[in-house]
Amino acid sequence: MKNNTQVVEQIYQNIATAKSMGITQNIIQDSELTDRNITLHNKPCINFASCSYLGIEKDPRLVEAAVDATRKFGTQFSASRAYLSVSLYEELENLLSQLFGYKTIVSATTTLGHMSVIPVIADRGDAIILDQQVHASVQTAVKLVQATGTHVETVRHSRMDYLEERIKKLQNNHRKIWYMADGVYSMYGDAAPMEQLHYLMDKYSNFHLYIDDAHGMSWMGKKGVGYVLDGRKLHQKTVMLTSLNKSFSAAGGAIIVPDPDLEKVIRYCGGTLMFSGPVQPPQLGAAIASAKIHLSGEIEVYQKALQDNMSLFLSLIRENNLPLLGEGKTPIFYIGIGKMLHGYHIIQQLMNRGFFASTGVFPSVPINRTGVRVTINANHTSEEIRSLAKAITEELHLLLKNENMTMDDLFKTLKLDRPVAA
């Protein structure tokens, strides 16, 4: 097993190699953005790496609300929330509480939200089970309580059978057992099995769920409540966090707690809620405008446009028999390439053809599961999506030919079943 220094060195080398190839750590050259068009290395590209799935960040209502809030309250309000908050905070939290149906606390970021909540809800008498692919921000926050003696372990990704085995082993020696997971996972775009998790919470009295729905927010659910709350209530033994970035197109995080007593404890005792900098007035204004769009139901128009684009891209993936990791039911599509340098090469070639997509590489994914991570937005055109699918297919087949590999070889490397041709 590698020590931390060795892991850091490997990550550094991976990123340094990608940077030298011009595919990561980039800065766009545009002085102004228009929809999904960006300029990199003096070449125009269509951005297929944005997590703004609904593409509303330049909606005039959000822009004007940010400007208006700046005029009224300034570019910042420099006080911790332990002492003072601008009135925009209260307005936003009230709107979000209406949207989710539960009292909601706004944090400066989702990451800082995790750092506030987890030390409040978990102590040395508890156990935390991390899903293998839970977001790095959750894993970072868990280290705060692990250092004080809370039992922490990891279970294979979304394996509810393994999870239940661990619950049975831990339940008699721990006050609470927290399973920490994502609603929608940021690499492969697959989603947590909510029905099975609700079943386990009903079955085991001290089993609780902590879930981050940052990548499920806005683009899914009635009025954009997200994946976790899509057609279901929040279980009483659940704490949910989500993002006001990404599809929500503002800034900050939201903490949703069905237990009103626990909500107050988190609000009063969460360290980063009290003593870190707040969401600043311009972004509070934008978030309020976005919340009003969500509550009006208008957000569902954007959701429909995105769903159409997602369906089109998935159909093209299947038509070309591309190795998709994940289920293809979210805006995140991960096409496996295998070796790191092969994945980097494909990304580089896509950039040369006018498309920018991100890549997954160790430790975000296993070493031999480097891939092309495509995020579909509502404002992509069907022509752009078709052109991207064609480019990925052509570049992948060319790579395999040059490496004396077949598509069957690639599927075996990725440990995927080859789809049966219709």
ZIZI-V534160 format. One record per residue. N is the residue number from 0. SS is DSSP state (helix for helix, strand for strand, loop for the rest). OMEGA is omega in degrees with one decimal (* if undefined). NEAR is the number of other ideal C-beta (glycine too) atoms within 8 Angstrom. Layout:
N;SS;OMEGA;NEAR
N;SS;OMEGA;NEAR
This chain:
0;loop;-177.6;2
1;loop;174.5;5
2;loop;-174.4;6
3;helix;179.9;5
4;helix;179.4;6
5;helix;178.7;8
6;helix;179.1;10
7;helix;-180.0;8
8;helix;179.8;8
9;helix;177.4;10
10;helix;180.0;10
11;helix;-178.8;8
12;helix;178.5;8
13;helix;-177.6;11
14;helix;179.4;10
15;helix;178.4;8
16;helix;179.6;11
17;helix;179.6;13
18;helix;179.9;10
19;helix;178.3;6
20;loop;177.0;9
21;loop;-175.7;9
22;loop;176.9;11
23;loop;-178.0;7
24;loop;-177.7;5
25;loop;171.9;8
26;loop;-178.8;3
27;loop;-175.8;8
28;loop;-175.5;6
29;loop;173.5;8
30;loop;177.4;2
31;loop;-179.0;4
32;loop;173.0;8
33;strand;179.5;4
34;loop;-171.6;7
35;loop;-177.3;12
36;strand;177.6;11
37;strand;176.6;12
38;strand;178.1;10
39;strand;177.9;12
40;loop;177.7;6
41;loop;178.5;5
42;strand;175.0;9
43;strand;179.3;6
44;strand;168.5;12
45;strand;-174.5;12
46;strand;173.9;9
47;loop;178.8;13
48;loop;-177.1;9
49;loop;174.9;10
50;loop;172.2;8
51;loop;-166.8;11
52;loop;-179.3;15
53;loop;173.2;14
54;loop;-176.4;12
55;loop;-174.6;12
56;loop;176.4;7
57;loop;173.4;8
58;loop;-175.8;10
59;helix;-179.2;6
60;helix;177.4;9
61;helix;-179.3;15
62;helix;-178.5;10
63;helix;178.6;9
64;helix;177.2;12
65;helix;179.1;13
66;helix;-178.7;10
67;helix;178.8;9
68;helix;178.3;15
69;helix;178.3;12
70;helix;-174.2;5
71;helix;-171.2;6
72;helix;-179.1;8
73;loop;-178.9;6
74;loop;176.0;6
75;loop;170.9;6
76;loop;-166.8;11
77;loop;174.2;4
78;loop;175.9;8
79;loop;-176.9;9
80;loop;174.5;10
81;loop;-176.2;5
82;loop;-174.2;5
83;loop;170.3;6
84;loop;173.4;9
85;loop;-177.0;10
86;helix;178.4;6
87;helix;178.2;12
88;helix;-179.1;13
89;helix;179.3;8
90;helix;-179.5;9
91;helix;-179.1;13
92;helix;176.3;11
93;helix;179.0;8
94;helix;179.9;12
95;helix;176.2;12
96;helix;173.9;11
97;helix;-177.4;8
98;helix;-175.2;13
99;helix;-177.0;12
100;loop;179.7;9
101;loop;176.7;9
102;loop;-173.9;8
103;strand;177.3;12
104;strand;176.8;14
105;strand;175.6;14
106;strand;-176.0;17
107;loop;172.7;11
108;loop;175.3;10
109;helix;178.9;15
110;helix;177.9;10
111;helix;173.4;13
112;helix;176.8;18
113;helix;-177.6;14
114;helix;173.7;13
115;helix;-169.2;15
116;helix;-171.2;15
117;helix;176.9;14
118;helix;178.0;12
119;helix;-172.8;10
120;helix;-175.3;12
121;loop;175.6;11
122;loop;-173.4;8
123;loop;178.7;6
124;loop;-176.7;6
125;loop;173.4;13
126;strand;175.9;12
127;strand;174.0;15
128;strand;179.8;15
129;strand;167.7;13
130;strand;-176.0;14
131;loop;-176.3;8
132;loop;177.2;9
133;loop;-171.7;11
134;loop;-178.5;10
135;helix;-179.9;5
136;helix;176.2;10
137;helix;-179.3;15
138;helix;178.8;10
139;helix;-179.3;10
140;helix;-179.9;13
141;helix;179.4;14
142;helix;178.6;8
143;helix;-179.2;10
144;helix;175.8;13
145;helix;-179.6;10
146;loop;-180.0;6
147;loop;172.1;8
148;loop;177.3;6
149;loop;179.1;13
150;strand;-179.2;9
151;strand;174.3;10
152;strand;-176.4;9
153;strand;178.8;7
154;strand;-179.7;13
155;loop;-171.2;6
156;loop;174.1;8
157;loop;176.5;10
158;loop;-176.9;8
159;helix;176.6;10
160;helix;177.1;6
161;helix;179.4;9
162;helix;-178.6;12
163;helix;176.3;9
164;helix;-179.3;8
165;helix;175.9;12
166;helix;-179.9;13
167;helix;-178.5;7
168;helix;-171.4;6
169;helix;-166.1;12
170;loop;-175.9;11
171;loop;-175.6;4
172;loop;-177.6;4
173;loop;-178.1;12
174;loop;176.8;6
175;loop;173.0;12
176;strand;-179.7;16
177;strand;170.0;13
178;strand;-176.2;14
179;strand;-171.0;13
180;strand;172.1;13
181;strand;171.8;16
182;loop;172.2;17
183;strand;-176.0;15
184;loop;-166.7;15
185;loop;-178.9;9
186;loop;-174.6;11
187;loop;178.7;10
188;loop;175.7;17
189;loop;-172.3;10
190;strand;179.4;13
191;loop;178.8;14
192;loop;-170.6;8
193;helix;-178.1;11
194;helix;179.2;6
195;helix;178.6;8
196;helix;175.0;14
197;helix;178.4;10
198;helix;-179.0;8
199;helix;177.1;14
200;helix;176.6;13
201;helix;-175.0;5
202;helix;-174.8;6
203;loop;-169.6;9
204;loop;-177.2;3
205;loop;176.7;9
206;strand;-177.1;14
207;strand;-178.9;13
208;strand;172.5;13
209;strand;-170.4;14
210;strand;-179.2;14
211;strand;-176.4;17
212;loop;-176.3;16
213;helix;-176.9;17
214;helix;176.0;15
215;helix;-173.0;16
216;loop;169.3;15
217;loop;-174.8;12
218;loop;-177.5;13
219;loop;176.8;11
220;loop;178.8;11
221;helix;-176.3;7
222;helix;173.7;10
223;helix;-178.1;16
224;loop;176.4;10
225;loop;-177.2;14
226;loop;-173.4;14
227;loop;-177.9;15
228;loop;179.6;13
229;loop;177.6;11
230;loop;-179.8;4
231;loop;174.6;8
232;loop;176.2;6
233;loop;179.5;13
234;loop;-176.8;10
235;loop;-179.9;6
236;loop;-179.8;7
237;strand;165.7;13
238;strand;-177.7;13
239;strand;170.0;14
240;strand;175.8;17
241;strand;-173.0;16
242;strand;171.2;13
243;loop;168.7;14
244;loop;176.1;12
245;helix;-175.5;12
246;helix;-177.6;12
247;helix;171.2;13
248;loop;174.1;13
249;loop;178.3;13
250;loop;178.2;9
251;loop;176.7;16
252;strand;178.1;16
253;strand;179.6;15
254;strand;-175.0;15
255;strand;-173.9;13
256;strand;-178.9;13
257;loop;179.5;9
258;loop;-175.8;7
259;helix;178.2;7
260;helix;178.6;6
261;helix;177.8;10
262;helix;179.5;11
263;helix;179.3;8
264;helix;178.5;9
265;helix;-178.4;16
266;helix;-175.8;9
267;helix;-170.4;7
268;helix;-180.0;8
269;loop;-171.6;15
270;helix;-177.1;10
271;helix;173.8;12
272;helix;-175.0;14
273;helix;-164.8;11
274;helix;173.0;7
275;loop;178.6;10
276;loop;-177.5;6
277;loop;165.3;12
278;loop;-173.4;12
279;loop;-171.2;10
280;helix;-178.9;15
281;helix;-178.4;11
282;helix;172.6;12
283;helix;178.0;16
284;helix;178.8;15
285;helix;-179.7;16
286;helix;177.3;16
287;helix;178.0;14
288;helix;178.4;15
289;helix;178.7;14
290;helix;179.2;12
291;helix;175.8;10
292;helix;177.6;12
293;helix;-176.3;12
294;helix;179.4;10
295;helix;-175.9;7
296;loop;-179.4;6
297;loop;-178.1;7
298;helix;-177.5;13
299;helix;173.8;10
300;helix;178.2;7
301;helix;177.8;13
302;helix;-178.9;13
303;helix;178.6;8
304;helix;179.2;10
305;helix;-180.0;15
306;helix;177.6;8
307;helix;179.2;8
308;helix;176.9;14
309;helix;-179.8;13
310;helix;179.0;8
311;helix;-177.6;11
312;helix;178.5;14
313;helix;179.5;10
314;helix;179.1;8
315;helix;175.7;11
316;helix;-179.8;13
317;helix;-179.9;9
318;helix;-178.3;6
319;loop;177.9;9
320;loop;178.3;8
321;loop;-177.1;11
322;loop;-178.9;10
323;strand;171.0;10
324;strand;-173.3;11
325;loop;-170.0;12
326;loop;-179.0;7
327;loop;-177.8;10
328;loop;179.8;7
329;loop;-179.9;15
330;loop;-178.7;11
331;strand;179.8;15
332;strand;-176.9;15
333;strand;-178.6;15
334;strand;-174.9;15
335;strand;178.2;13
336;strand;177.3;13
337;strand;-176.5;11
338;loop;-176.9;8
339;helix;-176.4;11
340;helix;175.1;7
341;helix;178.4;12
342;helix;178.0;16
343;helix;-179.5;14
344;helix;-179.7;9
345;helix;179.1;14
346;helix;179.8;14
347;helix;179.7;11
348;helix;176.8;10
349;helix;177.4;15
350;helix;178.1;15
351;helix;-179.5;7
352;loop;174.2;8
353;loop;178.6;8
354;strand;173.8;12
355;strand;173.7;12
356;loop;178.4;13
357;strand;180.0;8
358;strand;173.3;14
359;strand;-177.1;12
360;loop;178.3;10
361;loop;9.5;11
362;loop;178.9;5
363;loop;176.4;6
364;loop;175.6;11
365;loop;-171.4;5
366;helix;-176.8;6
367;helix;176.4;8
368;helix;171.5;11
369;strand;-177.8;17
370;strand;174.9;13
371;strand;-179.3;13
372;strand;-178.0;14
373;strand;174.1;14
374;strand;-178.5;14
375;loop;178.4;13
376;loop;-179.9;14
377;loop;-175.6;12
378;loop;170.3;7
379;loop;175.9;12
380;loop;178.8;5
381;helix;178.7;8
382;helix;178.6;6
383;helix;-179.2;10
384;helix;178.3;14
385;helix;-179.5;10
386;helix;177.4;9
387;helix;-179.7;15
388;helix;178.3;13
389;helix;-179.2;8
390;helix;179.1;12
391;helix;-178.7;15
392;helix;-178.1;10
393;helix;-178.3;8
394;helix;179.4;12
395;helix;179.3;12
396;helix;177.8;9
397;helix;177.2;8
398;helix;-178.9;12
399;helix;178.8;12
400;helix;-179.0;7
401;helix;-179.2;6
402;loop;-177.6;7
403;loop;178.0;4
404;loop;173.7;6
405;loop;176.1;6
406;helix;176.1;10
407;helix;177.5;7
408;helix;-178.9;9
409;helix;179.2;14
410;helix;178.2;11
411;helix;177.8;7
412;helix;-178.2;8
413;loop;-177.8;12
414;loop;178.3;4
415;loop;172.7;8
416;loop;179.1;4
417;loop;179.1;8
418;loop;179.3;6
419;loop;-179.2;4
420;loop;-179.1;4
421;loop;*;2
